[in-house]
């Protein structure tokens, strides 16, 4: 079987076939075919696509060759379309967009017109240009140009248009290429020019300052005239000097403007330093004149500053008058302007406002005048806006304020003349003398508020607040502009005349109360239960009045300290004790007059318990409930908070009401008893005795303090004067009624006076003889059995001062 030989035979057959095929091929194809061709048979070759041999792609000779076909050369065998170029390659080609064009897809190459999406490229916006920064790029189809901007020209040697063009500014003013009016000045700018009014000129009506070519006229300065009714040769001379300065103002340079400003300030200094007959003017006239000068200076300086170049201007005169000006273009943002006396920080848009400044510049200035204080020294302060707050702070009526200058008068002015209410506040820093506020004093930032017509101006704080004061520097914030000053305000809490009346009246009352105390202690002939009440009443009034006179004012700079609280507590106690003893006076009168034959009233121990214990209880309870109620920022008295004052007013009203009832009953009973004692007595004498007795009871019972209960309005001057006069002189009235109108006391005074003058009597012997004489007189009256004796005893008992009757007739007080 021949099975194992088969694989070998198959391999041999495969080799023989391959060898035969190779031999056939080598023998059947031409070996001389050139590059870029393929063999067709033993005698023919064909050039590959994109190549050719002459005009035919077939090569039949060994010396033939296949050359590249240039598809992009004419005649064109293909089309790339518009804005595209053909690029030949070996054996092929591709299309590119022409320079300055690009495919929408962002690609680079394409192969036929159907793929052409070439569009123009804007080199100016895409940034793919080489223009110099002094030129302007102009795009065009398939490219761009670099042209000089308007107002520029190519530098010498540089063409206008190519990418390497460079330009320079054209000075239209120097080359006279402008169209400015003859009344204006040409000012070159980068790439253009501006026409501005010449110094000392302003645009005609209908021409704006920002116009390309405005027409101008001379500047109109504010008119300086004296206020109506004021005639002053010194003032007339000043106005004439200012008029000459402004009339001849035709500046050719900034120095001319600077010189005019300095001359104006020197003229003002001369007027204020030597006012002459202006010192004789009444204060209202001086205030109107000051208003006129401040307004005139602001307007004139604002006008002159418009002729200054951009920047700052500062000037200090020999009289320490300082001026600071800032001239800047319109802009936003905060700006600080000032000098050594004042600084101002504001948003520059406020300085411009709705005003369009000449040359497009805005003016802001501060003029500090030290001598203006001479005309404003006696001006008043308007408290209307702060009166309620001040009265709440001091817990007392505020009548007015006395002012003292700490700083110069600082006038602030801007190009914006509508500064009555600013959109945002302006902050000021004012320098002034270092002075600490005393009691009822305050450092305020005030502005001068001039009045129209013939009315005088005044200081006001409305719209301004003090942010802080330290080391001679006060920071203020205001919502309007004017003339400002830092003032020390001393507030008058009470009428100065009332204060004088209080001090004089209390001093006199203290002397009289001291005399009363010595009288009740030394004159034994009048000593009784009623004398004890008199003694303690005078003692309480004396201590309370002395403490009030010496320590009622709080000198703690508005702080309520321990001393002030102690004084308030003592005043509360002694005045309550005085009223308690006044109530005991009423009780004694009631027993003496109504219950004339029923005993002598309360014992001394009960009187002292009521007179001193009740007020002590009230004070202790009040202090335990609200101890902070003792003391006020101004006076050491009871606070108005939480109704704490009622701890005094309540008992006072109750005692006065009770004593008023006793007063009515006493007068009624005395009227009956005077008629019973001697019905034939003339009516006039009866009325006199009854009137004196009634008046005496009014003061002894403290009824005059009732006027204080009707002081609902603390500004009621008439009632305040009546209340102060009656109660500050209560000690004097008590001395007159309880001592001088008492016949026995007068006799003792005569004996004392004789003893002092003649040395015949001593105080002891006078008292002893008086007592002896009284006893003898009493025994003599008791030994008499006439009807007159009975009436006399009745009269002695009913008499409110304990005078002994020397007969049946109404001889009281003789």
Order of alpha helices (4+ residues) and beta strands (2+ residues): alpha-beta-beta-beta-beta-beta-beta-beta-beta-beta-beta-alpha-beta-beta-beta-beta-beta-beta-beta-beta-alpha-alpha-alpha-beta-beta-beta-beta-alpha-beta-alpha-alpha-beta-beta-beta-beta-beta-beta-beta-beta-alpha-alpha-alpha-alpha-alpha-alpha-alpha-alpha-alpha-alpha-alpha-alpha
